[in-house]
């Protein structure tokens, strides 16, 4: 399916943690079409400064205001240029792209687990789930990097923050919190997004406790629509495995499909 790019005006922007930018743009097309787990491929600047677009997950949408929210971390030249934009500027966005999380009413006790920048797309997911008992475990490097805590508290019945150094919330990894929860048998699906080591651990723990999980893979991308091979990943198939594109076939996959590198 042909993907259209949109010229979108920035309606709000603020830095919510060191190097973490919360940006909102106006786009009726994207706001009306976006689903939790999908992403935007953003042209960060004109000219040769940032030739490749940057994939950034959708954090939230306000369909009444046609406002789309995304949060990103400044990591290189492209995101640095994007962060330099101001309210009223227009940016070229391709999207929404990719697959979304599967929402089914049979899952009444979902658990959301995110690490680092993987936390951002889970907010729209939490708001989209109809279940009353939503648990969210969010992991960050330290207290200074904790973001969106209030947003998740508004929509989740249980929410915990974990930090690697113990400077805020639980000291340790969010996967440790997740395993304790799964031991209680009070979870019927896990939705995850974060760095690959975390996702690999999530997948392994879910397999141990026979709980299905959906994971959103983070990969470097080029085109964002499956035309290049930059974001290829191994997915199980009838003939053992095959390469699929994270941008087009994902980023969301069922955990039992993904073949993590050893």
C-alpha positions, 0 to 999 in steps of 0.5 A, a space after each residue: 500500500 502506498 504510504 503518503 507523506 504529510 507536512 505537519 505543523 508542530 503544535 507543542 514541544 518541550 524537553 521532559 528529561 535530559 535529551 528527551 523531547 516531547 513533541 506534538 504535531 497536527 495531522 488529521 490523516 495520521 491522528 485518524 489512522 494511527 494505531 498503538 505500536 505504529 511509528 512515523 518516519 520523519 525527515 528531520 531537516 532539509 538538504 544533506 544534513 539528514 538524508 535518511 528519515 528517522 523512525 519514531 514511535 507514536 506515543 499518543 493521539 488526540 483524535 478530536 484535536 487531530 494532534 499526534 504526540 511522539 517522544 524521542 531521545 537526541 542520539 545523533 545529528 538527525 534527532 538533534 536537528 529535529 529537536 531544534 525545530 520550534 512550535 509553528 515549524 512544519 516537518 515532513 512525516 511519512 506515516 503511520 507505518 508498521 503493524 500495531 499491537 493486537 487488542 482482543 477483549 479476551 485479554 482482561 489482564 494485560 501487562 505492559 513492559 517498557 525499557 528506555 525509549 521503548 516506554 513511549 509507544 506503550 502509552 497509546 497502547 494503554 489508552 487503547 486497551 478496554 481492560 480495567 486491570 492494566 499493569 505497566 512496568 517501566 524501566 529507566 537508567 536512573 531517576 533523571 531519565 524517568 518520564 511519562 509516569 503521571 500519564 501512565 498512572 492515569 490509565 493503569 491500575 498498577 504501575 511501577 518504575 524500575 531504575 538500574 541504579 535504584 535512584 527511583 522506584 524498584 532497583 533492578 530490571 523491569 523483567 524482574 518485576 514482570 516475572 514476579 507478576 507472572 508467578 501470581 498467575 494474574 496476567 494473560 498477555 504481555 506487551 513489550 517494547 525496549 532494547 533487544 536484551 530486555 525483549 529476549 528476556 521478556 520472551 523467555 520468561 513468558 515462555 516459562 509461564 506460558 503467557 503470550 507476548 507481543 514485542 515491538 522490535 527496535 532496529 535501524 531503518 532506511 526507507 521505512 516501507 520495506 524497500 531496503 534491507 536495513 531492518 531485516 530480522 529473523 522470523 520463524 516460518 514453515 521452512 524454519 525461518 525467513 527474513 522479514 522487515 521490521 518496518 513493513 512486517 513489524 515492528 510488532 511481532 508475537 514473541 514466539 515468532 522472533 528468533 533472537 540472535 544467540 
